[in-house]
């Protein structure tokens, strides 16, 4: 067993070693920056997309798992569409009936038109006979009534054809609506990315708007840093930047300033002096080029800490240690 003195010396040695390690880490990461360059610690963020159901229903398929990389259009989840498919079948049957009714009404209209023309010819012939006193006036009236009846028949048949056509159009519109609804029961990735969370499991019944998964858009990657007024005020959207992650310090990622907050964070209640104003901190986003982030999607992980570097002088050259250095493309696939 160690005596009290030995334990004390061991504790001191451990503390000295830890202090030395901390000092080394601090010095390694806080080396002076060249003129015109500024560094700030930050956190990598990735745009999140909530994959949610448009309609209520039961989840029957959920092929993705947390951490899976997916492409745009990949199936995330599928809801039970049995009822919608049955509704579509009923509407399809109604459409077929409307098509047949339209055909019958069209044929009836043509027949009525022919009969109306014949009735008009017979009336014209009867009028000539009446002029020669070969038929009575009652016969002329009978022919006129027959002609008017046939004309009315044309109007009725035409109206029936219009109703059948309208029924067919309505059925086709309902079919399109149901086709869209059935398609919406398959929830697909709107963009390429990584599944962050799987919120439900197969068999779960979710309401309209219920979430099934959270997707990280691996093409929308940025680091958020906080800079004082004296620095943020000199930045412009589009300025070059660099990102170095603690998890992969050997790589230097190019980025650009994509956002500078209009309002300060952690603002004091009353800001009266210049020294107080200098304590105002503004949120700045350093965005990685989308095609670059997508190409190295395997490395993209929300929450990674690191450093963001910006230039306050556009003429300042990036030092060699901040030259762009990326992981090989083939490594991103592992």
Secondary structure, 3 states (H helix, E strand, C coil): CCCHHHHHHHHHHHHHHHHHHHHHHHHHHCCCCCCCEEEEEEEEEEEEEEEECCCCEEEEECCCCCCCEECCCCEEEEECCHHHHHHHHHHHHHHHHHHHHHHHHHHHHHHHHHHHHHHHHHHHHHHHHHHCCCCCHHHHHHHHHHHHHHHHHHHHHHHHHHHHHHHHHHHHHHHHHHHHHHHHCEEECCCCEEEEEECCCCCCEECCCCEEEEEEEEEEEEEEEEEEHHHHCCCCCCCEEEEEECCEEEEEEEEEEEEECCCCECCCCCCCCHHHHCCCEEEEEEECCHHHHHHCHHHCCCCCEEEEEEECCCCCCCCHHHCCECCCHHHHHC
